[in-house]
Amino acid sequence: MIVDDQRTTRMLVRSSLREIGYRFDTIECSDGEEALQKLAEGQVRLVISDSQMPKLDGLGLLRAIRARSELKALPFIMLTGVGEVAAVKQAIDAGVNGYVVKPFTLASLRKGVEAVIGPPRP
């Protein structure tokens, strides 16, 4: 699942994941509220979420996911332009599994995703 209020960022993350070799289907959401609704509908292996979004931001989404027993272990990567130490600490304290700073490169996205769910399967 890719959660970002910018459509172009969602498309870039999706195409980058495919280029890296991940072939799983992606669900795209424009904010945390939409993501929570879609999480209730189906199987998600990974959430990659922006931190700054309207309605429910990435940190709020992460906290909501960690509060639900059925989603608590869901891998979560924060994708954000905010590289400040305080923001990173808040995400770590809330249970984030990985952190990728925008603008990202294929190498940084690969490193972040592989660290959380392992390399793509052939």
C-alpha positions as CSV (number, residue, x, y, z in Angstrom):
1,M,0.0,0.0,0.0
2,I,1.3,3.4,-1.0
3,V,-0.1,6.4,0.9
4,D,0.7,9.9,-0.2
5,D,-1.5,13.0,-1.0
6,Q,0.6,13.6,-4.2
7,R,-0.5,11.4,-7.1
8,T,2.8,11.8,-8.8
9,T,4.7,10.5,-5.7
10,R,2.4,7.5,-5.5
11,M,3.1,6.7,-9.2
12,L,6.8,7.2,-8.7
13,V,6.9,4.8,-5.7
14,R,4.8,2.2,-7.6
15,S,7.0,2.3,-10.7
16,S,10.2,2.3,-8.6
17,L,9.1,-0.8,-6.7
18,R,8.4,-2.5,-10.0
19,E,11.8,-1.4,-11.4
20,I,13.5,-2.8,-8.3
21,G,11.8,-6.1,-8.8
22,Y,8.8,-6.1,-6.5
23,R,5.8,-7.5,-8.4
24,F,3.0,-7.4,-5.9
25,D,-0.1,-5.4,-6.6
26,T,-0.3,-2.0,-5.0
27,I,-3.1,-0.2,-3.4
28,E,-2.8,3.6,-3.5
29,C,-4.4,6.0,-1.0
30,S,-4.3,9.8,-0.8
31,D,-4.4,10.0,3.0
32,G,-4.4,8.0,6.2
33,E,-8.2,7.8,6.5
34,E,-8.5,6.2,3.1
35,A,-5.7,3.8,3.9
36,L,-7.4,2.7,7.1
37,Q,-10.6,2.0,5.1
38,K,-8.8,0.0,2.5
39,L,-6.7,-1.9,5.1
40,A,-10.0,-3.3,6.4
41,E,-10.9,-4.6,2.9
42,G,-7.9,-6.7,2.0
43,Q,-4.5,-8.2,2.4
44,V,-1.6,-5.8,2.6
45,R,2.0,-6.9,3.0
46,L,3.6,-3.4,3.4
47,V,2.6,0.2,3.9
48,I,4.8,3.0,2.5
49,S,3.4,6.3,3.7
50,D,4.2,9.9,3.5
51,S,4.2,11.7,6.8
52,Q,2.6,15.0,5.8
53,M,-0.9,14.5,4.5
54,P,-4.3,16.1,5.1
55,K,-7.0,14.4,7.3
56,L,-4.8,11.7,8.9
57,D,-1.0,12.1,8.5
58,G,1.5,9.3,8.3
59,L,2.3,9.3,12.0
60,G,-1.4,9.1,12.9
61,L,-1.8,6.2,10.4
62,L,1.1,4.4,11.9
63,R,-0.3,4.8,15.4
64,A,-3.8,3.6,14.3
65,I,-2.2,0.5,12.6
66,R,-0.1,-0.3,15.7
67,A,-3.3,0.0,17.9
68,R,-5.1,-2.7,16.0
69,S,-4.2,-6.3,17.0
70,E,-4.8,-7.6,13.4
71,L,-2.5,-5.0,11.9
72,K,0.0,-4.5,14.6
73,A,2.8,-6.4,12.9
74,L,2.2,-4.9,9.4
75,P,5.5,-3.6,8.1
76,F,5.4,0.2,7.8
77,I,7.9,2.5,6.0
78,M,7.7,6.3,6.5
79,L,8.5,8.1,3.2
80,T,8.9,11.8,3.9
81,G,10.7,15.0,3.2
82,V,11.1,15.6,6.9
83,G,14.5,14.3,7.9
84,E,14.5,16.0,11.3
85,V,15.7,14.0,14.3
86,A,12.5,14.7,16.3
87,A,10.3,13.5,13.4
88,V,12.4,10.3,13.0
89,K,12.2,9.7,16.8
90,Q,8.4,10.1,16.9
91,A,8.1,7.6,14.1
92,I,10.5,5.1,15.8
93,D,8.6,5.5,19.1
94,A,5.3,4.8,17.3
95,G,6.8,1.5,15.8
96,V,7.9,2.4,12.3
97,N,10.0,-0.3,10.6
98,G,11.8,1.9,8.1
99,Y,12.3,5.5,7.1
100,V,13.1,6.8,3.6
101,V,13.7,10.5,3.0
102,K,12.4,12.2,-0.1
103,P,13.5,12.8,-2.7
104,F,14.4,9.2,-2.7
105,T,16.6,7.3,-5.2
106,L,16.0,3.7,-6.4
107,A,18.9,2.7,-4.2
108,S,17.5,4.3,-1.1
109,L,14.0,2.9,-1.7
110,R,15.5,-0.5,-2.4
111,K,17.5,-0.4,0.8
112,G,14.6,0.7,2.9
113,V,12.1,-1.9,1.5
114,E,14.6,-4.8,1.6
115,A,15.5,-4.0,5.2
116,V,11.8,-4.4,6.1
117,I,10.5,-7.2,3.9
118,G,13.6,-8.7,2.2
119,P,14.6,-8.6,-1.4
120,P,12.2,-9.1,-4.3
121,R,11.3,-12.7,-5.1
122,P,12.1,-13.9,-8.6
